[in-house]
Amino acid sequence: MTRIETACYGLIASAFILAGLLLVQVSDMPNTADASLVISRNNFTLLTAKTRSNEESLFIINNATDRLLIYRLDLARKRIELSGGADLGDLFSRGGGDDGEDRDAGGRGRR
């Protein structure tokens, strides 16, 4: 075996050792959510999140009406614009699961 082959095998072995150490470190990390950007007071929950590169949006949940509003910062116009919204009651069923029926826009079942 030549010196180059020995060096190659040594590098491969050290790569496997480093990969194993990396896997051990990653597996010890907790899988918890970071809620440091969430504010919840009265009937409102506010959260900022990165939605695109160099863009953050503000998500507002009105807990009384179950409405989600999404605002984005428009730096060119120096203003905040409403970019979307949804009724959370429509997105998440409160009945505890799918009853096997399709729902139309009015909430009535179709077969």
N, C-alpha and C positions, 0 to 999 in steps of 0.2 A: 504494500500500500504506500502510495506516495504522500508527500507532505500536503499537497493540495487536496487529495481525497480525505485525509485525516482532518484537515481544517473544515471541509464541507460537512463531514459527519458531525463535527463538534458544533458547527453553526446550526445544523438541523436539530441536534439534541437540545441546544440552548433555546431554540425557538419553541420546541414542545414544552420545555420547562416553563418558559415565560407565558405561554398560552394556558397552561394548567394553573399557574398562579393567578392569571387574570380571571379565569373561570371561578376560582375559589373566592376571589374578592367580589366579583359581581353577584355571586349567589348569596353572599352575606349581606347585601344591601337590602334594606326594607322596601317593600312595595307599598308605600303610602303616598297619598296625594298631598300636594303642598297647597294649602288653602290660604296662604299668606296674602294673596291678592283678592280675597273675597271679603266683602263687607255685607253684613246682614243686620238690618235694623228695622223695627216695626214690621211692615208688610213688604219690604223690598230687599232684594239680594242683588248686589252689584259685583261684577267680575270683569277684569280686563284680561285679554288674552291676545297673543300674536296670531293674526289671521293670515297674513301674507308677509313676505320679507319686507322689512321696514314699514309695517303697518300693524297697529294694534286696534282692537275694537273693544267697545264697552257693552257688556251684556247686562241687561236689567230685567229681573224677574219680579213681577208684581204678584206676590203670594196670595193676595185677596182675590184677584181675578184670573190667576193662572195664565198671565200673558208674558211672553218673552219679547223684548225689544232689543235690537242690535244696532248700535251706533258706531260709525267709523269716523276717524279724523281725516279731513281733507286738508292737507297742508298747503296745497296750492291756493285754496280759497280762504284758508285760516278759519275753518268752521267745522262743526260736527254735523254729520248728516245721518239720518235714519236709513240704514241699509237693509233692514229686514225685521221680521217679527213672526210670531207664531202663537197659537193658542195651545198651551201645554196639555190641556184636557183632551184635545184632539190627538196630540202626538202620543200621549201615554194613556192607555185605557185605565180607568179607575176600577173596573169591574174585576180585576185580578186575572185577566187572561183573555185569550181568543175564544169566542164561543162558536167558531166555525162558520160564521156568516161574514160576508163582505159588507162593508158600510159605505153608503153613498155620502154626499156632502151634507145631507140633512141628518145623518145619524141613523137612518132607518135601514134595516137589514134587507139584503137582497139574496136570493138563492140562485 
